[in-house]
Every structure is written in C-alpha cells, then in structure tokens.
Amino acid sequence: MPIKDAAKFVAPFRVTSGKKFKLAEHATDSLGGHELTKEEGKLLLEEGKLRLAEMQERLYAADQWSVLIILQAMDAAGKDSTIEHVMSGVNPQGCQVHSFKAPSSEELDHDFLWRSAKNLPERGRIGIHNRSYYEEVLVVRVHPEFLKAQRLPLDGVGSTPGSDEFWDERLEAIADHERHLARAGTKVIKFFLHVSKEEQKQRQLERIDDPVKNWKFNARDVEERAFWDDYMAAYEQAIRNTAAPHAPWYVIPADRKWFMRLAVMNAIIAEMEELKLEYPQLSKEETKKLAAARKALLAS
C-alpha cells in the first residue's frame, strides 16, 4: 500500500528549529516508528518514484519554483547510491547533479558560497548538490589548516579565521543565503545521512575486500575516522544554526540503505507537495488558439 502522507512518514527526521537539537538523540538505525520489511520498503520506493516523477513534471511545466537538494554525510553513508536510487525515475532534462570536491584555485579566489551559488538550479528544475557550502563549516572546521589556502584577510571586518566567532559568522552567512533562496523561489531541502561509525567501518571493509568496489576506497577516509567526534560536533552545530521551516534539515538514519532511500524520497515528496504545484492554466485566448490549431490539424 503506497505511503499516503509523506510528511507524516518523515516527520521524526525533520528539523526546523535547532535550538534544542542533539545529534545523539537521532539513532542511525531507526525506522522512525514504522513497521516495514526491506522488501516492503523497496516496493514503496518504486511507487514513490512514479509520484516524484509526476511532481517533477509539474515543477518543470510551472517554471516558477526550483528545488535544491543538499546531501551531506560521512564517507560511505550512501550519498551517491541515494541519488541513483531516488532520482532514477525523474526526467534527466529537469534535474541536475553537482558533486563538490576539493575547491579549485578559481573557487578559492571567491567567497565560500560562490561555487555553490553558480551551480544553483534554474526555475523548473531540481538541483542536487552532493556536498555543498556546508563543507566549509564541517571538514574545514575539523581541519582549520585548510583556511590558509583561502587567503582570508586577517584584519577584515569579520572575526579571526578559525576562531569560534568565525564559524558562527559562516553559519550565519549560510542561514542568510538560504533565507534569500527561499524568498527568491528555491525550495531548499537538506539531508544529513546519519551513519554509525561501526556501519561505516563495515562498508569501508567491503570496499577493500570486494574487487568490484576497490575503486571506491580512499585511504584518507579511514584517516578521517580519527576525527569522528569532531565531525559529529560540527554537524550538530551546523544543523542547530541553520535549521528553519523554509530550509529544513532531515537527519536520516543511514545504517539501513533501503530505509534511508525511502525516507529521502518521501522527504522530497513532502517538501514539494508544500509548493502546491499545478500545470499552467491557459487563458481564454490561448484556449481559442488551441481549438483553431486542432481544427487545422483535422483538416490537413
């Protein structure tokens, strides 16, 4: 039986006010109180694809809103596979994916929001950012030595780079940016795919032991496990400071990939339903032109 109320299904994972948010209160293996088997989850995912495809078509036809999906996670949480499984039914013409790696020299010559801003989706399209400007308050916060490459002015109007005030200012800038996007017609949906340290370990071992998955393995990802607690603290601060009704965070349990994908899909559906998307209505004059065109076609 299809999920009738997507918003209710994902309500346990939605964060719109970060004041009391604690990451430790969100289990990585939760099903959100839903009684589902893996097989049932996969069937619901396929049904959701049809629903999402229709909503994407309405978004494209209306050409009024854009949707920005931000995926953040620790390594091996499943960002790439989530994009593959959740968005596989969407028309490629109405969707664009951008993966953010280490910043280029050109990107380092701009402010930290620039490279994401220039890859925002246009009206009528869904944009997916695999990592985003949040990396600047996550990996860069955990490794403040990366700030050196940004050549920030030490005597500028902001706080000293790397200080607690500096990170607060960056989070404030992100919140302001997302508020601006919402006002301009971009629906911002943010996901933290919350995987446990033990589950990440097992997935990294699979990448080493399975020759087919060897290409996915990066030794640096193992080194980053030493900073696990620092990353969790950085994620908690990011969510606390930027969760808002117009730009919600979804903290999705990621230990079960099948449920993670189902939850992400329903969160996207729930947020897009808020837009009340409809196909454009033609004016009386345009309707008359259609009737004339039909008459001409029948006579040809």
C-alpha positions as CSV (number, residue, x, y, z in Angstrom):
1,M,0.0,0.0,0.0
2,P,1.6,3.3,-1.0
3,I,2.5,6.0,1.5
4,K,-0.4,8.4,1.6
5,D,1.1,11.0,3.9
6,A,4.8,11.6,3.0
7,A,5.1,14.5,5.5
8,K,3.9,12.3,8.4
9,F,6.2,9.4,7.3
10,V,9.3,11.6,7.6
11,A,8.2,13.8,10.5
12,P,10.5,12.1,13.0
13,F,13.6,13.1,11.0
14,R,12.6,16.7,10.1
15,V,14.4,19.5,12.0
16,T,13.2,23.1,11.5
17,S,14.5,24.6,14.8
18,G,17.9,23.8,16.0
19,K,17.8,25.3,19.5
20,K,17.4,22.0,21.3
21,F,18.8,19.8,18.6
22,K,21.1,17.0,19.8
23,L,22.5,14.6,17.2
24,A,22.9,11.9,19.8
25,E,19.1,11.7,20.1
26,H,18.8,10.5,16.5
27,A,19.6,6.8,16.1
28,T,21.4,5.7,13.0
29,D,19.3,2.5,12.7
30,S,15.9,3.9,13.4
31,L,12.8,3.2,11.2
32,G,11.0,6.2,12.6
33,G,8.4,4.1,14.3
34,H,7.4,2.4,11.1
35,E,6.9,-1.3,10.8
36,L,8.5,-2.2,7.5
37,T,10.5,-5.0,6.0
38,K,13.2,-4.5,3.4
39,E,11.1,-6.0,0.7
40,E,8.1,-3.7,1.6
41,G,10.5,-0.7,1.6
42,K,11.8,-1.5,-1.9
43,L,8.2,-1.7,-3.2
44,L,7.3,1.6,-1.6
45,L,10.4,3.2,-3.2
46,E,9.3,2.1,-6.7
47,E,5.8,3.6,-6.1
48,G,7.4,6.8,-4.8
49,K,9.4,7.1,-8.0
50,L,6.3,7.5,-10.0
51,R,4.9,10.1,-7.6
52,L,8.1,12.0,-7.7
53,A,8.3,11.9,-11.5
54,E,4.9,13.5,-11.7
55,M,5.8,16.2,-9.3
56,Q,9.0,17.0,-11.2
57,E,7.0,17.3,-14.4
58,R,4.6,19.8,-12.7
59,L,7.6,21.7,-11.4
60,Y,9.1,21.9,-14.9
61,A,5.8,22.9,-16.5
62,A,5.0,25.6,-14.0
63,D,8.5,27.1,-14.3
64,Q,8.0,29.1,-11.1
65,W,10.0,27.2,-8.4
66,S,13.3,25.5,-8.3
67,V,14.3,22.8,-5.8
68,L,17.7,22.5,-4.2
69,I,18.6,19.2,-2.5
70,I,21.7,19.2,-0.4
71,L,23.2,15.9,0.6
72,Q,25.8,15.8,3.5
73,A,27.3,12.8,5.2
74,M,30.4,11.0,6.4
75,D,32.1,8.8,3.8
76,A,30.3,5.6,2.9
77,A,26.9,6.8,4.2
78,G,25.4,6.4,0.7
79,K,25.1,9.8,-0.9
80,D,25.9,8.5,-4.5
81,S,23.6,5.5,-4.2
82,T,20.8,7.6,-2.8
83,I,20.9,9.9,-5.8
84,E,20.9,6.9,-8.1
85,H,18.0,5.1,-6.5
86,V,15.8,8.0,-5.5
87,M,16.1,10.1,-8.7
88,S,16.2,7.3,-11.3
89,G,12.6,7.9,-12.3
90,V,13.0,11.7,-12.8
91,N,13.3,13.1,-16.3
92,P,17.1,14.0,-16.8
93,Q,16.1,17.2,-18.5
94,G,14.6,18.5,-15.3
95,C,17.3,17.5,-12.9
96,Q,21.0,18.5,-12.5
97,V,23.6,17.0,-10.1
98,H,26.8,18.6,-9.0
99,S,29.4,16.9,-6.8
100,F,31.7,19.2,-4.9
101,K,35.3,18.1,-4.4
102,A,38.3,20.0,-3.0
103,P,38.0,23.6,-4.2
104,S,39.9,24.7,-7.3
105,S,42.2,27.7,-7.4
106,E,39.4,29.7,-9.1
107,E,37.0,28.7,-6.4
108,L,39.5,29.6,-3.7
109,D,39.7,33.1,-5.2
110,H,36.0,33.7,-4.4
111,D,33.9,33.7,-1.2
112,F,33.0,30.2,0.1
113,L,29.4,30.4,-1.2
114,W,30.4,31.2,-4.7
115,R,31.0,27.8,-6.2
116,S,27.6,26.5,-4.9
117,A,25.8,29.6,-6.0
118,K,26.9,29.3,-9.6
119,N,25.5,25.8,-9.7
120,L,22.1,26.6,-8.4
121,P,19.1,25.0,-10.3
122,E,17.1,27.3,-12.6
123,R,13.4,27.6,-12.2
124,G,11.5,24.5,-13.0
125,R,14.4,22.2,-12.2
126,I,15.7,20.0,-9.3
127,G,19.3,20.6,-8.4
128,I,21.2,18.1,-6.3
129,H,24.4,19.1,-4.5
130,N,26.5,16.2,-3.4
131,R,28.2,18.0,-0.6
132,S,27.9,21.8,-0.6
133,Y,28.9,25.0,1.1
134,Y,28.4,23.1,4.4
135,E,31.8,21.6,3.8
136,E,33.1,25.0,4.9
137,V,31.7,24.5,8.4
138,L,32.4,20.8,8.5
139,V,35.6,19.5,7.0
140,V,37.2,22.9,7.1
141,R,36.2,23.4,10.8
142,V,37.7,20.0,11.6
143,H,40.8,20.9,9.7
144,P,41.2,24.7,10.1
145,E,44.6,24.4,8.4
146,F,42.6,24.4,5.1
147,L,41.8,28.0,5.7
148,K,45.3,29.0,4.8
149,A,44.6,28.3,1.1
150,Q,41.6,30.7,1.2
151,R,44.0,33.6,1.9
152,L,41.4,35.4,4.0
153,P,42.2,38.9,5.3
154,L,43.4,38.8,8.9
155,D,42.3,42.4,9.5
156,G,38.9,42.3,7.8
157,V,35.5,43.2,9.1
158,G,34.9,39.6,10.3
159,S,36.4,37.6,13.1
160,T,39.8,36.0,13.1
161,P,39.7,33.0,10.7
162,G,39.4,29.8,12.7
163,S,38.0,31.4,15.9
164,D,34.7,30.3,17.4
165,E,33.2,33.7,16.2
166,F,34.4,33.0,12.7
167,W,32.5,29.7,12.4
168,D,29.4,31.4,13.9
169,E,29.7,34.0,11.2
170,R,29.9,31.4,8.4
171,L,26.9,29.6,9.7
172,E,25.0,32.9,9.9
173,A,26.0,33.6,6.3
174,I,24.7,30.2,5.2
175,A,21.4,30.8,7.0
176,D,21.1,34.2,5.4
177,H,21.9,32.7,2.0
178,E,19.2,30.0,2.4
179,R,16.6,32.6,3.5
180,H,17.4,34.6,0.4
181,L,17.0,31.5,-1.8
182,A,13.6,30.7,-0.3
183,R,12.4,34.2,-0.9
184,A,13.5,34.0,-4.5
185,G,11.6,30.8,-5.1
186,T,14.0,28.0,-4.4
187,K,12.8,25.2,-2.1
188,V,15.9,24.2,0.0
189,I,15.9,20.6,1.3
190,K,18.9,19.5,3.3
191,F,19.8,15.9,4.3
192,F,22.3,14.6,6.8
193,L,22.6,10.8,6.1
194,H,23.4,9.7,9.6
195,V,25.5,6.5,9.6
196,S,27.1,5.0,12.6
197,K,30.9,4.6,13.0
198,E,30.6,0.8,13.1
199,E,28.5,0.6,9.9
200,Q,30.9,2.9,8.1
201,K,33.7,0.6,9.1
202,Q,31.9,-2.4,7.6
203,R,31.2,-0.6,4.4
204,Q,34.8,0.5,4.1
205,L,36.0,-3.1,4.7
206,E,33.7,-4.2,1.9
207,R,35.3,-1.7,-0.4
208,I,38.7,-3.2,0.4
209,D,37.6,-6.9,0.3
210,D,35.4,-6.7,-2.8
211,P,37.5,-6.1,-6.0
212,V,34.4,-4.6,-7.7
213,K,34.3,-1.9,-5.0
214,N,38.1,-1.3,-4.7
215,W,37.8,1.9,-6.8
216,K,35.6,3.4,-4.2
217,F,38.2,3.1,-1.4
218,N,40.2,6.1,-0.3
219,A,42.8,5.7,2.4
220,R,42.1,9.2,3.6
221,D,38.6,8.3,4.5
222,V,40.0,5.8,7.1
223,E,42.3,8.5,8.5
224,E,39.3,10.8,8.9
225,R,37.7,8.3,11.3
226,A,40.1,9.6,13.9
227,F,38.2,12.9,13.8
228,W,34.7,11.3,14.1
229,D,33.7,13.1,17.3
230,D,34.9,16.4,15.9
231,Y,32.7,15.8,12.8
232,M,29.7,14.9,14.8
233,A,30.1,18.1,16.8
234,A,30.5,20.1,13.6
235,Y,27.3,18.6,12.1
236,E,25.4,19.3,15.3
237,Q,26.4,22.9,15.2
238,A,25.6,23.3,11.5
239,I,22.1,21.8,12.0
240,R,21.5,23.8,15.1
241,N,22.3,27.1,13.4
242,T,20.7,26.6,10.0
243,A,17.6,24.5,10.5
244,A,14.5,26.6,9.6
245,P,11.0,26.0,8.2
246,H,12.0,27.4,4.8
247,A,15.2,25.3,4.8
248,P,14.7,22.2,6.9
249,W,17.2,19.5,7.8
250,Y,16.3,15.9,7.6
251,V,18.5,13.7,9.8
252,I,18.1,10.4,8.0
253,P,19.1,7.1,9.6
254,A,21.6,5.6,7.2
255,D,22.6,2.2,8.6
256,R,19.8,0.6,6.5
257,K,20.3,1.8,3.0
258,W,16.9,0.7,1.8
259,F,15.1,2.7,4.5
260,M,17.4,5.7,4.0
261,R,16.5,5.9,0.4
262,L,12.8,5.6,1.1
263,A,13.0,8.3,3.8
264,V,14.9,10.7,1.5
265,M,12.4,10.2,-1.3
266,N,9.4,10.8,0.9
267,A,11.0,13.9,2.4
268,I,11.5,15.3,-1.1
269,I,7.9,14.5,-2.0
270,A,6.6,16.1,1.2
271,E,8.5,19.3,0.7
272,M,7.5,19.6,-3.0
273,E,3.9,19.0,-2.0
274,E,4.1,22.2,0.0
275,L,4.6,24.1,-3.3
276,K,1.2,23.0,-4.5
277,L,2.4,22.5,-8.0
278,E,-0.1,22.6,-10.8
279,Y,0.1,22.5,-14.6
280,P,-0.2,26.0,-16.1
281,Q,-3.7,27.2,-16.9
282,L,-4.2,28.6,-20.4
283,S,-6.0,31.9,-20.9
284,K,-9.2,32.1,-23.0
285,E,-7.3,33.5,-25.9
286,E,-4.7,30.6,-25.7
287,T,-7.5,28.1,-25.5
288,K,-9.1,29.5,-28.6
289,K,-5.8,29.2,-30.4
290,L,-5.6,25.5,-29.4
291,A,-9.1,24.9,-30.8
292,A,-8.1,26.6,-34.0
293,A,-4.9,24.5,-34.2
294,R,-6.9,21.3,-33.6
295,K,-9.3,22.2,-36.4
296,A,-6.5,22.9,-38.8
297,L,-4.8,19.6,-38.0
298,L,-8.0,17.7,-38.6
299,A,-8.5,19.4,-41.9
300,S,-4.9,18.8,-43.1
